Amino acid sequence: MTSSDYSGIRTYGALDLDRDRITVRLRRTDDGIVTRRPRPRGMFATPRIAERTFTAREEPQSARRSQARVRWEIMGRSLLPIDAAPPQRRFRPVQHFSNVLLVSMHLAAALVFVVPFSWKMLALCAGGYALRMWAITAGYHRYFAHRSYKTSRPFQLVLAALGATTMQNGPIWWASVHRRHHKHADTPDDPHTAVFRGFWYAHLGWNFDLARAPQDERSNVRDLMRFPELRFVDRHDWLFVLAYALGCLVIGGLPGIVWGFVVSTLAAFHATLLINSLGHLWGSRRYPTRDRSRNNALLALITFGEGWHNNHHHFMSSARQGFFWWELDVTYYVLRALAWLGVVFDVREPPAAALRGDPA
């Protein structure tokens, strides 16, 4: 239970969270009144701001009473006054351009009904999705964010360049945000919490949220910052997006752009974001992690193994996220093949204690 002082009133707040509802308790110290406010919440519901009016008694020598309206927002496992919100961030010009490009890409997807369809273009789309989805899962996520295996500098650069073509920013930025997610999973400091901000915020809205406090995107990725080639990719990720788009244009003209670049990129983009959103709302929980991560076989299928999200949050340094043979993990299978070829090495596995769920 935490406490906050606001306008001379000391109020205690606590938060109970289960799968079906959120219950808020507010306790006043002067009269001991306890207010309960249960609120149903569905998978796609966005938590609303709860407002309460409290009457505070002044000092005994004063016969007057004062009114103080205190607004609270459900954030993490405590109740924080909205007026204490962090300073707003500002988008840089390149971020404004990225936001406009993202919206334009979604509008351009409608061109699939205009350009001629061919199996060649569908194959280009599927191949581009598979290659770049694997670059995100094996490269951006399991390598750059978690260092769950080792590889050479040249192949490290290949992973960074391929991942940059997905319009998910550079590898250093991606790893920084993801490491913050794990450090503060499903708390107020989580960059994209679905549990308290709702499905749509965790899926896409956090990218456009100006109220989200600006954070140092380099302090937790010093291990990556020492590579100048990674800094170049991170700073100029748009060059790799453009190069991939031009490659699709050369291969298939306008249909190549639409199917090979637009549709393929959007599919990989939203598949990745589904782990942020549905991966914390829908599925089963094998391990009692401190967050609300879940295992979901369907998400694992479309993301090459990332859907075993509860497994991952339980033992995040493992390159294998499908802990058992029946849990499909294509990313891990490819990493094992590359290890056999000598391209990667020291591929980490979950120990027996982690599989059993023994406390660390």
C-alpha positions as YAML, in Angstrom:
chain: A
units: angstrom
residues:
- id: 1
  name: MET
  ca: [0.00, 0.00, 0.00]
- id: 2
  name: THR
  ca: [1.39, 3.38, -0.97]
- id: 3
  name: SER
  ca: [0.54, 6.89, 0.15]
- id: 4
  name: SER
  ca: [0.47, 10.29, -1.48]
- id: 5
  name: ASP
  ca: [-0.12, 13.80, -0.17]
- id: 6
  name: TYR
  ca: [-2.38, 15.96, -2.30]
- id: 7
  name: SER
  ca: [-3.80, 19.38, -1.26]
- id: 8
  name: GLY
  ca: [-3.25, 18.63, 2.41]
- id: 9
  name: ILE
  ca: [-5.14, 15.34, 2.32]
- id: 10
  name: ARG
  ca: [-3.31, 12.10, 2.98]
- id: 11
  name: THR
  ca: [-4.87, 9.32, 0.95]
- id: 12
  name: TYR
  ca: [-3.84, 5.72, 0.71]
- id: 13
  name: GLY
  ca: [-4.36, 3.77, -2.49]
- id: 14
  name: ALA
  ca: [-4.11, 0.13, -3.39]
- id: 15
  name: LEU
  ca: [-4.91, -1.82, -6.51]
- id: 16
  name: ASP
  ca: [-6.22, -5.37, -6.85]
- id: 17
  name: LEU
  ca: [-5.95, -6.89, -10.30]
- id: 18
  name: ASP
  ca: [-7.40, -10.10, -11.61]
- id: 19
  name: ARG
  ca: [-8.38, -11.26, -15.06]
- id: 20
  name: ASP
  ca: [-11.96, -9.93, -15.00]
- id: 21
  name: ARG
  ca: [-11.98, -6.70, -13.04]
- id: 22
  name: ILE
  ca: [-9.99, -4.01, -11.32]
- id: 23
  name: THR
  ca: [-10.88, -3.04, -7.76]
- id: 24
  name: VAL
  ca: [-9.68, 0.27, -6.36]
- id: 25
  name: ARG
  ca: [-9.58, 1.04, -2.62]
- id: 26
  name: LEU
  ca: [-9.17, 4.59, -1.40]
- id: 27
  name: ARG
  ca: [-8.80, 5.15, 2.35]
- id: 28
  name: ARG
  ca: [-9.03, 8.47, 4.18]
- id: 29
  name: THR
  ca: [-7.06, 8.78, 7.41]
- id: 30
  name: ASP
  ca: [-9.31, 11.41, 9.03]
- id: 31
  name: ASP
  ca: [-12.53, 9.42, 9.05]
- id: 32
  name: GLY
  ca: [-11.46, 5.94, 7.97]
- id: 33
  name: ILE
  ca: [-13.90, 5.82, 5.05]
- id: 34
  name: VAL
  ca: [-13.12, 3.09, 2.55]
- id: 35
  name: THR
  ca: [-14.41, 3.46, -0.99]
- id: 36
  name: ARG
  ca: [-14.54, 0.45, -3.29]
- id: 37
  name: ARG
  ca: [-14.95, 0.84, -7.01]
- id: 38
  name: PRO
  ca: [-14.96, -2.39, -9.04]
- id: 39
  name: ARG
  ca: [-14.97, -1.93, -12.78]
- id: 40
  name: PRO
  ca: [-15.38, -4.69, -15.40]
- id: 41
  name: ARG
  ca: [-12.73, -4.75, -18.06]
- id: 42
  name: GLY
  ca: [-12.60, -6.75, -21.25]
- id: 43
  name: MET
  ca: [-9.67, -7.71, -23.42]
- id: 44
  name: PHE
  ca: [-9.94, -4.57, -25.54]
- id: 45
  name: ALA
  ca: [-11.12, -2.19, -22.81]
- id: 46
  name: THR
  ca: [-9.06, 0.91, -22.06]
- id: 47
  name: PRO
  ca: [-8.93, 1.71, -18.31]
- id: 48
  name: ARG
  ca: [-10.66, 4.98, -17.53]
- id: 49
  name: ILE
  ca: [-9.80, 7.68, -15.06]
- id: 50
  name: ALA
  ca: [-11.56, 7.33, -11.71]
- id: 51
  name: GLU
  ca: [-12.64, 10.59, -10.04]
- id: 52
  name: ARG
  ca: [-13.72, 10.97, -6.43]
- id: 53
  name: THR
  ca: [-14.60, 14.04, -4.34]
- id: 54
  name: PHE
  ca: [-13.39, 14.04, -0.74]
- id: 55
  name: THR
  ca: [-14.25, 16.47, 2.07]
- id: 56
  name: ALA
  ca: [-11.30, 17.37, 4.25]
- id: 57
  name: ARG
  ca: [-11.68, 18.76, 7.79]
- id: 58
  name: GLU
  ca: [-9.48, 21.72, 8.59]
- id: 59
  name: GLU
  ca: [-7.85, 22.45, 11.93]
- id: 60
  name: PRO
  ca: [-10.23, 22.43, 14.95]
- id: 61
  name: GLN
  ca: [-9.93, 26.19, 15.44]
- id: 62
  name: SER
  ca: [-11.52, 26.72, 12.04]
- id: 63
  name: ALA
  ca: [-15.22, 26.09, 11.57]
- id: 64
  name: ARG
  ca: [-14.93, 26.12, 7.81]
- id: 65
  name: ARG
  ca: [-14.82, 23.05, 5.64]
- id: 66
  name: SER
  ca: [-12.91, 22.78, 2.41]
- id: 67
  name: GLN
  ca: [-13.55, 20.76, -0.69]
- id: 68
  name: ALA
  ca: [-10.71, 19.09, -2.55]
- id: 69
  name: ARG
  ca: [-11.26, 17.20, -5.75]
- id: 70
  name: VAL
  ca: [-8.62, 14.53, -6.25]
- id: 71
  name: ARG
  ca: [-8.28, 12.68, -9.53]
- id: 72
  name: TRP
  ca: [-6.52, 9.36, -9.74]
- id: 73
  name: GLU
  ca: [-5.49, 7.20, -12.62]
- id: 74
  name: ILE
  ca: [-4.95, 3.47, -12.37]
- id: 75
  name: MET
  ca: [-1.24, 3.01, -12.97]
- id: 76
  name: GLY
  ca: [0.62, -0.08, -11.91]
- id: 77
  name: ARG
  ca: [0.01, -1.36, -8.40]
- id: 78
  name: SER
  ca: [-0.55, 2.04, -6.88]
- id: 79
  name: LEU
  ca: [-2.76, 5.03, -7.57]
- id: 80
  name: LEU
  ca: [-0.91, 8.07, -8.86]
- id: 81
  name: PRO
  ca: [-2.32, 11.63, -9.05]
- id: 82
  name: ILE
  ca: [-2.72, 12.67, -12.68]
- id: 83
  name: ASP
  ca: [-1.40, 16.13, -11.89]
- id: 84
  name: ALA
  ca: [1.98, 14.55, -11.17]
- id: 85
  name: ALA
  ca: [2.29, 13.33, -14.76]
- id: 86
  name: PRO
  ca: [5.77, 13.32, -16.29]
- id: 87
  name: PRO
  ca: [6.78, 16.03, -18.76]
- id: 88
  name: GLN
  ca: [5.62, 15.53, -22.32]
- id: 89
  name: ARG
  ca: [8.06, 14.37, -24.96]
- id: 90
  name: ARG
  ca: [8.51, 16.01, -28.34]
- id: 91
  name: PHE
  ca: [8.70, 14.22, -31.63]
- id: 92
  name: ARG
  ca: [11.74, 14.99, -33.75]
- id: 93
  name: PRO
  ca: [11.12, 15.77, -37.45]
- id: 94
  name: VAL
  ca: [12.22, 12.27, -38.42]
- id: 95
  name: GLN
  ca: [9.69, 10.82, -35.96]
- id: 96
  name: HIS
  ca: [6.92, 12.95, -37.46]
- id: 97
  name: PHE
  ca: [7.92, 11.60, -40.87]
- id: 98
  name: SER
  ca: [7.88, 8.02, -39.54]
- id: 99
  name: ASN
  ca: [4.37, 8.50, -38.13]
- id: 100
  name: VAL
  ca: [3.10, 9.91, -41.42]
- id: 101
  name: LEU
  ca: [4.77, 7.07, -43.31]
- id: 102
  name: LEU
  ca: [3.17, 4.49, -41.03]
- id: 103
  name: VAL
  ca: [-0.31, 5.91, -41.65]
- id: 104
  name: SER
  ca: [0.40, 6.16, -45.38]
- id: 105
  name: MET
  ca: [1.50, 2.52, -45.48]
- id: 106
  name: HIS
  ca: [-1.83, 1.41, -44.05]
- id: 107
  name: LEU
  ca: [-3.69, 3.46, -46.64]
- id: 108
  name: ALA
  ca: [-1.48, 2.08, -49.42]
- id: 109
  name: ALA
  ca: [-2.43, -1.47, -48.44]
- id: 110
  name: ALA
  ca: [-5.76, -0.86, -50.20]
- id: 111
  name: LEU
  ca: [-3.84, -0.94, -53.49]
- id: 112
  name: VAL
  ca: [-3.94, -4.76, -53.35]
- id: 113
  name: PHE
  ca: [-7.41, -4.36, -54.87]
- id: 114
  name: VAL
  ca: [-6.00, -2.25, -57.72]
- id: 115
  name: VAL
  ca: [-2.72, -3.83, -58.82]
- id: 116
  name: PRO
  ca: [-2.77, -7.15, -60.71]
- id: 117
  name: PHE
  ca: [-2.49, -10.24, -58.53]
- id: 118
  name: SER
  ca: [0.04, -12.97, -59.27]
- id: 119
  name: TRP
  ca: [1.44, -15.93, -57.37]
- id: 120
  name: LYS
  ca: [4.90, -14.47, -57.86]
- id: 121
  name: MET
  ca: [3.91, -11.35, -55.91]
- id: 122
  name: LEU
  ca: [2.28, -13.45, -53.19]
- id: 123
  name: ALA
  ca: [5.51, -15.47, -52.92]
- id: 124
  name: LEU
  ca: [7.50, -12.23, -52.68]
- id: 125
  name: CYS
  ca: [5.20, -11.08, -49.88]
- id: 126
  name: ALA
  ca: [5.41, -14.37, -47.96]
- id: 127
  name: GLY
  ca: [9.16, -14.67, -48.43]
- id: 128
  name: GLY
  ca: [9.74, -11.09, -47.31]
- id: 129
  name: TYR
  ca: [7.56, -11.65, -44.26]
- id: 130
  name: ALA
  ca: [9.34, -14.88, -43.28]
- id: 131
  name: LEU
  ca: [12.86, -13.48, -43.70]
- id: 132
  name: ARG
  ca: [12.22, -10.23, -41.89]
- id: 133
  name: MET
  ca: [10.01, -11.71, -39.18]
- id: 134
  name: TRP
  ca: [12.89, -14.04, -38.37]
- id: 135
  name: ALA
  ca: [15.27, -11.06, -38.36]
- id: 136
  name: ILE
  ca: [13.10, -9.43, -35.70]
- id: 137
  name: THR
  ca: [12.65, -12.52, -33.55]
- id: 138
  name: ALA
  ca: [16.19, -13.91, -33.82]
- id: 139
  name: GLY
  ca: [18.01, -10.61, -34.32]
- id: 140
  name: TYR
  ca: [16.31, -7.66, -32.69]
- id: 141
  name: HIS
  ca: [14.71, -9.67, -29.89]
- id: 142
  name: ARG
  ca: [16.72, -12.72, -28.92]
- id: 143
  name: TYR
  ca: [20.12, -11.34, -29.90]
- id: 144
  name: PHE
  ca: [20.21, -7.56, -29.50]
- id: 145
  name: ALA
  ca: [17.69, -7.25, -26.65]
- id: 146
  name: HIS
  ca: [18.57, -10.40, -24.69]
- id: 147
  name: ARG
  ca: [21.98, -11.58, -25.96]
- id: 148
  name: SER
  ca: [20.73, -15.17, -25.76]
- id: 149
  name: TYR
  ca: [23.40, -16.40, -28.18]
- id: 150
  name: LYS
  ca: [26.63, -15.15, -29.72]
- id: 151
  name: THR
  ca: [27.72, -14.53, -33.27]
- id: 152
  name: SER
  ca: [30.35, -12.74, -35.35]
- id: 153
  name: ARG
  ca: [30.37, -9.01, -36.03]
- id: 154
  name: PRO
  ca: [29.58, -9.45, -39.74]
- id: 155
  name: PHE
  ca: [26.50, -11.60, -39.03]
- id: 156
  name: GLN
  ca: [25.50, -9.21, -36.25]
- id: 157
  name: LEU
  ca: [25.46, -6.47, -38.90]
- id: 158
  name: VAL
  ca: [23.37, -8.66, -41.21]
- id: 159
  name: LEU
  ca: [20.79, -9.14, -38.44]
- id: 160
  name: ALA
  ca: [20.70, -5.40, -37.80]
- id: 161
  name: ALA
  ca: [20.30, -4.51, -41.48]
- id: 162
  name: LEU
  ca: [17.53, -7.04, -42.09]
- id: 163
  name: GLY
  ca: [15.66, -5.95, -38.98]
- id: 164
  name: ALA
  ca: [15.89, -2.30, -40.01]
- id: 165
  name: THR
  ca: [13.90, -3.04, -43.19]
- id: 166
  name: THR
  ca: [10.79, -3.79, -41.10]
- id: 167
  name: MET
  ca: [10.09, -0.15, -40.16]
- id: 168
  name: GLN
  ca: [10.54, -0.95, -36.46]
- id: 169
  name: ASN
  ca: [13.43, 1.51, -36.02]
- id: 170
  name: GLY
  ca: [17.04, 0.53, -35.46]
- id: 171
  name: PRO
  ca: [18.38, -2.34, -33.34]
- id: 172
  name: ILE
  ca: [19.68, -0.17, -30.50]
- id: 173
  name: TRP
  ca: [16.38, 1.70, -30.10]
- id: 174
  name: TRP
  ca: [14.41, -1.56, -30.31]
- id: 175
  name: ALA
  ca: [16.58, -3.31, -27.72]
- id: 176
  name: SER
  ca: [16.41, -0.33, -25.36]
- id: 177
  name: VAL
  ca: [12.62, -0.19, -25.40]
- id: 178
  name: HIS
  ca: [12.34, -3.94, -24.99]
- id: 179
  name: ARG
  ca: [14.73, -4.03, -22.06]
- id: 180
  name: ARG
  ca: [12.66, -1.32, -20.35]
- id: 181
  name: HIS
  ca: [9.57, -3.42, -21.00]
- id: 182
  name: HIS
  ca: [11.08, -6.38, -19.17]
- id: 183
  name: LYS
  ca: [12.40, -4.26, -16.32]
- id: 184
  name: HIS
  ca: [9.00, -2.63, -15.73]
- id: 185
  name: ALA
  ca: [6.61, -5.16, -17.29]
- id: 186
  name: ASP
  ca: [2.96, -4.24, -16.68]
- id: 187
  name: THR
  ca: [3.80, -1.32, -14.37]
- id: 188
  name: PRO
  ca: [3.54, 2.44, -14.96]
- id: 189
  name: ASP
  ca: [7.04, 2.53, -16.45]
- id: 190
  name: ASP
  ca: [6.33, -0.18, -19.03]
- id: 191
  name: PRO
  ca: [6.42, 1.58, -22.44]
- id: 192
  name: HIS
  ca: [3.49, -0.50, -23.73]
- id: 193
  name: THR
  ca: [1.44, -2.11, -20.99]
- id: 194
  name: ALA
  ca: [-1.77, -3.74, -22.21]
- id: 195
  name: VAL
  ca: [-2.97, -4.57, -18.71]
- id: 196
  name: PHE
  ca: [-3.46, -0.97, -17.56]
- id: 197
  name: ARG
  ca: [-3.55, 0.96, -20.84]
- id: 198
  name: GLY
  ca: [-5.63, -1.42, -22.92]
- id: 199
  name: PHE
  ca: [-5.17, -3.39, -26.12]
- id: 200
  name: TRP
  ca: [-5.00, -0.53, -28.61]
- id: 201
  name: TYR
  ca: [-2.51, 1.51, -26.58]
- id: 202
  name: ALA
  ca: [-0.17, -1.46, -26.18]
- id: 203
  name: HIS
  ca: [-0.54, -2.43, -29.81]
- id: 204
  name: LEU
  ca: [-0.03, 0.92, -31.50]
- id: 205
  name: GLY
  ca: [-1.03, 3.94, -29.41]
- id: 206
  name: TRP
  ca: [2.16, 4.08, -27.35]
- id: 207
  name: ASN
  ca: [4.07, 5.06, -30.49]
- id: 208
  name: PHE
  ca: [2.03, 8.28, -30.77]
- id: 209
  name: ASP
  ca: [1.65, 9.11, -27.06]
- id: 210
  name: LEU
  ca: [3.12, 12.53, -26.35]
- id: 211
  name: ALA
  ca: [2.36, 12.16, -22.64]
- id: 212
  name: ARG
  ca: [4.80, 9.28, -22.35]
- id: 213
  name: ALA
  ca: [7.88, 10.67, -20.66]
- id: 214
  name: PRO
  ca: [11.01, 10.96, -22.80]
- id: 215
  name: GLN
  ca: [13.58, 8.42, -21.66]
- id: 216
  name: ASP
  ca: [17.25, 7.92, -22.32]
- id: 217
  name: GLU
  ca: [17.36, 5.37, -25.11]
- id: 218
  name: ARG
  ca: [21.05, 4.65, -24.63]
- id: 219
  name: SER
  ca: [21.64, 4.13, -20.92]
- id: 220
  name: ASN
  ca: [20.59, 0.47, -20.95]
- id: 221
  name: VAL
  ca: [22.24, -0.52, -24.25]
- id: 222
  name: ARG
  ca: [25.88, 0.40, -23.71]
- id: 223
  name: ASP
  ca: [26.86, -3.09, -24.81]
- id: 224
  name: LEU
  ca: [25.45, -2.28, -28.27]
- id: 225
  name: MET
  ca: [26.62, 1.33, -28.46]
- id: 226
  name: ARG
  ca: [30.27, 0.29, -28.68]
- id: 227
  name: PHE
  ca: [29.75, -0.94, -32.25]
- id: 228
  name: PRO
  ca: [29.91, 1.97, -34.76]
- id: 229
  name: GLU
  ca: [28.20, -0.09, -37.47]
- id: 230
  name: LEU
  ca: [25.20, -0.68, -35.20]
- id: 231
  name: ARG
  ca: [25.03, 3.01, -34.38]
- id: 232
  name: PHE
  ca: [25.00, 3.74, -38.12]
- id: 233
  name: VAL
  ca: [22.13, 1.32, -38.77]
- id: 234
  name: ASP
  ca: [20.23, 2.70, -35.79]
- id: 235
  name: ARG
  ca: [20.67, 6.29, -36.93]
- id: 236
  name: HIS
  ca: [19.94, 5.63, -40.61]
- id: 237
  name: ASP
  ca: [17.41, 2.79, -40.47]
- id: 238
  name: TRP
  ca: [15.31, 4.55, -43.13]
- id: 239
  name: LEU
  ca: [18.06, 3.81, -45.68]
- id: 240
  name: PHE
  ca: [17.44, 0.08, -45.26]
- id: 241
  name: VAL
  ca: [13.68, 0.53, -45.54]
- id: 242
  name: LEU
  ca: [14.18, 2.47, -48.77]
- id: 243
  name: ALA
  ca: [16.64, -0.11, -50.13]
- id: 244
  name: TYR
  ca: [14.19, -2.95, -49.50]
- id: 245
  name: ALA
  ca: [11.35, -1.02, -51.14]
- id: 246
  name: LEU
  ca: [13.48, -0.31, -54.21]
- id: 247
  name: GLY
  ca: [14.41, -3.99, -54.39]
- id: 248
  name: CYS
  ca: [10.74, -4.93, -54.47]
- id: 249
  name: LEU
  ca: [10.16, -2.33, -57.18]
- id: 250
  name: VAL
  ca: [12.91, -3.82, -59.31]
- id: 251
  name: ILE
  ca: [11.57, -7.34, -58.88]
- id: 252
  name: GLY
  ca: [7.89, -6.67, -59.49]
- id: 253
  name: GLY
  ca: [7.20, -3.04, -60.35]
- id: 254
  name: LEU
  ca: [4.21, -1.46, -58.61]
- id: 255
  name: PRO
  ca: [2.73, -4.84, -57.62]
- id: 256
  name: GLY
  ca: [6.10, -5.68, -56.11]
- id: 257
  name: ILE
  ca: [5.98, -2.52, -54.00]
- id: 258
  name: VAL
  ca: [2.41, -3.21, -52.85]
- id: 259
  name: TRP
  ca: [2.76, -6.93, -52.08]
- id: 260
  name: GLY
  ca: [6.47, -7.31, -51.41]
- id: 261
  name: PHE
  ca: [6.97, -4.15, -49.39]
- id: 262
  name: VAL
  ca: [3.72, -2.66, -48.08]
- id: 263
  name: VAL
  ca: [1.75, -5.81, -47.23]
- id: 264
  name: SER
  ca: [4.78, -7.78, -46.10]
- id: 265
  name: THR
  ca: [6.08, -4.96, -43.90]
- id: 266
  name: LEU
  ca: [2.69, -4.31, -42.29]
- id: 267
  name: ALA
  ca: [2.20, -8.01, -41.60]
- id: 268
  name: ALA
  ca: [5.57, -8.26, -39.80]
- id: 269
  name: PHE
  ca: [4.92, -4.96, -38.02]
- id: 270
  name: HIS
  ca: [1.55, -6.00, -36.56]
- id: 271
  name: ALA
  ca: [2.66, -9.54, -35.81]
- id: 272
  name: THR
  ca: [5.42, -8.10, -33.64]
- id: 273
  name: LEU
  ca: [3.05, -5.68, -31.90]
- id: 274
  name: LEU
  ca: [0.58, -8.46, -31.13]
- id: 275
  name: ILE
  ca: [3.11, -9.82, -28.66]
- id: 276
  name: ASN
  ca: [2.97, -6.47, -26.81]
- id: 277
  name: SER
  ca: [-0.83, -6.44, -26.76]
- id: 278
  name: LEU
  ca: [-2.45, -9.88, -26.99]
- id: 279
  name: GLY
  ca: [0.65, -11.50, -25.51]
- id: 280
  name: HIS
  ca: [-0.31, -9.95, -22.16]
- id: 281
  name: LEU
  ca: [-4.08, -10.43, -22.45]
- id: 282
  name: TRP
  ca: [-4.95, -13.72, -24.13]
- id: 283
  name: GLY
  ca: [-3.56, -17.17, -23.45]
- id: 284
  name: SER
  ca: [-2.41, -19.43, -20.65]
- id: 285
  name: ARG
  ca: [0.08, -18.89, -17.84]
- id: 286
  name: ARG
  ca: [2.41, -21.77, -17.02]
- id: 287
  name: TYR
  ca: [4.66, -19.71, -14.71]
- id: 288
  name: PRO
  ca: [3.54, -17.18, -12.04]
- id: 289
  name: THR
  ca: [5.60, -14.25, -13.34]
- id: 290
  name: ARG
  ca: [5.19, -10.80, -11.82]
- id: 291
  name: ASP
  ca: [3.61, -9.53, -15.05]
- id: 292
  name: ARG
  ca: [0.60, -10.78, -17.02]
- id: 293
  name: SER
  ca: [2.50, -12.44, -19.90]
- id: 294
  name: ARG
  ca: [0.74, -15.37, -21.57]
- id: 295
  name: ASN
  ca: [1.49, -18.32, -23.81]
- id: 296
  name: ASN
  ca: [-0.48, -18.33, -27.04]
- id: 297
  name: ALA
  ca: [0.00, -21.03, -29.70]
- id: 298
  name: LEU
  ca: [-1.56, -18.93, -32.48]
- id: 299
  name: LEU
  ca: [0.79, -16.01, -31.83]
- id: 300
  name: ALA
  ca: [3.70, -18.45, -31.69]
- id: 301
  name: LEU
  ca: [2.73, -19.77, -35.13]
- id: 302
  name: ILE
  ca: [2.67, -16.37, -36.86]
- id: 303
  name: THR
  ca: [5.74, -14.99, -35.04]
- id: 304
  name: PHE
  ca: [7.97, -18.08, -35.30]
- id: 305
  name: GLY
  ca: [7.91, -18.81, -31.56]
- id: 306
  name: GLU
  ca: [7.44, -15.43, -29.87]
- id: 307
  name: GLY
  ca: [3.94, -16.37, -28.72]
- id: 308
  name: TRP
  ca: [5.34, -18.45, -25.84]
- id: 309
  name: HIS
  ca: [5.51, -15.16, -24.01]
- id: 310
  name: ASN
  ca: [4.97, -16.41, -20.48]
- id: 311
  name: ASN
  ca: [7.85, -18.84, -20.98]
- id: 312
  name: HIS
  ca: [9.97, -15.94, -22.20]
- id: 313
  name: HIS
  ca: [9.18, -13.66, -19.25]
- id: 314
  name: HIS
  ca: [9.92, -16.54, -16.90]
- id: 315
  name: PHE
  ca: [13.41, -17.10, -18.32]
- id: 316
  name: MET
  ca: [14.16, -14.28, -20.74]
- id: 317
  name: SER
  ca: [17.81, -15.06, -21.45]
- id: 318
  name: SER
  ca: [16.95, -18.31, -23.26]
- id: 319
  name: ALA
  ca: [17.22, -18.44, -27.05]
- id: 320
  name: ARG
  ca: [14.53, -21.13, -26.92]
- id: 321
  name: GLN
  ca: [11.06, -19.84, -26.09]
- id: 322
  name: GLY
  ca: [9.09, -22.98, -26.88]
- id: 323
  name: PHE
  ca: [10.33, -24.82, -23.80]
- id: 324
  name: PHE
  ca: [8.84, -28.19, -24.71]
- id: 325
  name: TRP
  ca: [8.83, -30.22, -27.93]
- id: 326
  name: TRP
  ca: [5.16, -29.53, -28.65]
- id: 327
  name: GLU
  ca: [5.69, -25.75, -28.50]
- id: 328
  name: LEU
  ca: [6.57, -24.68, -32.05]
- id: 329
  name: ASP
  ca: [9.55, -22.31, -32.13]
- id: 330
  name: VAL
  ca: [10.79, -21.85, -35.71]
- id: 331
  name: THR
  ca: [13.24, -19.13, -34.69]
- id: 332
  name: TYR
  ca: [15.01, -21.50, -32.33]
- id: 333
  name: TYR
  ca: [15.13, -24.27, -34.92]
- id: 334
  name: VAL
  ca: [16.87, -21.97, -37.40]
- id: 335
  name: LEU
  ca: [19.28, -20.80, -34.72]
- id: 336
  name: ARG
  ca: [20.15, -24.42, -33.99]
- id: 337
  name: ALA
  ca: [20.84, -25.02, -37.69]
- id: 338
  name: LEU
  ca: [23.05, -21.92, -37.81]
- id: 339
  name: ALA
  ca: [24.88, -23.15, -34.72]
- id: 340
  name: TRP
  ca: [25.57, -26.45, -36.48]
- id: 341
  name: LEU
  ca: [27.02, -24.43, -39.39]
- id: 342
  name: GLY
  ca: [29.12, -22.35, -37.00]
- id: 343
  name: VAL
  ca: [27.39, -19.04, -37.76]
- id: 344
  name: VAL
  ca: [26.13, -18.63, -34.17]
- id: 345
  name: PHE
  ca: [27.33, -20.22, -30.95]
- id: 346
  name: ASP
  ca: [26.68, -20.40, -27.19]
- id: 347
  name: VAL
  ca: [22.95, -20.70, -27.80]
- id: 348
  name: ARG
  ca: [21.36, -20.52, -24.36]
- id: 349
  name: GLU
  ca: [18.78, -23.06, -23.20]
- id: 350
  name: PRO
  ca: [16.48, -22.92, -20.17]
- id: 351
  name: PRO
  ca: [17.91, -25.04, -17.32]
- id: 352
  name: ALA
  ca: [15.88, -27.83, -15.79]
- id: 353
  name: ALA
  ca: [15.09, -25.71, -12.74]
- id: 354
  name: ALA
  ca: [13.58, -23.00, -14.95]
- id: 355
  name: LEU
  ca: [11.46, -25.55, -16.82]
- id: 356
  name: ARG
  ca: [10.10, -26.82, -13.50]
- id: 357
  name: GLY
  ca: [9.31, -23.29, -12.44]
- id: 358
  name: ASP
  ca: [11.59, -23.31, -9.42]
- id: 359
  name: PRO
  ca: [12.14, -19.84, -7.94]
- id: 360
  name: ALA
  ca: [15.39, -18.19, -8.97]
...
